[in-house]
């Protein structure tokens, strides 16, 4: 296999996404203090989230605080959450891996999500320092989010390589690997202890070729071992 490009997902692959969630709660907390003179949201929102609620954290937190609100006010909070500049950090395991890669191995990112949000994340993580190409699928429209093949085609065009020359590293077994596999990519799923998708059961076509717990393990995978310094 003539691997030329390593392509990564961003959320929960290059950083721990829970950092973004907590950073967003803090931004909303600051906004509530400034605009509503209301304190206490941050700790309450974290507790609600850690207890398993993912969709209606804002509503439940305001209910707990005894604050009346409208749907438009919830929308304002969502906008603050999505558009804030997050305090997130790229994982050290990626930095260690990146230092081992020969300069001719091209690195890219394919990431789904609202465009402004994902660009803010990429800026906070300083991804341009490490990656030659970042494909924000929302630039093309939500219908082109993974598992649509367009972002995979874009990467190959940018890197002037064939699909079979690429490896994709991600965490979401529902969408990250099925199209990549169909196109001839090798695929790697990173499953950490806190991974959302670690216990999901899917058909074989959705599964990655390899499973790792740490990005540094990529250097030990047979097909790409020759790309790394010893």
Buried (B, 14 or more C-beta within 10 A) or exposed (E): EEBBBBBBBBBBBBBBBBBBBBBBBBBBBBBBBEEBEBEBBBEBBBBBBEEEBEEEBBBBBBBBBEBEBEEEBBEBBEEBBBEBEBEBEBBEBBEEBBEBBEEEBBBBBBBBBEBBBBBBBBEBBEBEEBBEBBBBBBEBEEEBBBBBBBBBBBBBEBBEBBBBBBBBBBBBBEBBBBBBBEBEBBBBBBBBEEBBBBEEEEEEEBBBBBBBEBBBBBBEBEBBEEBBEE
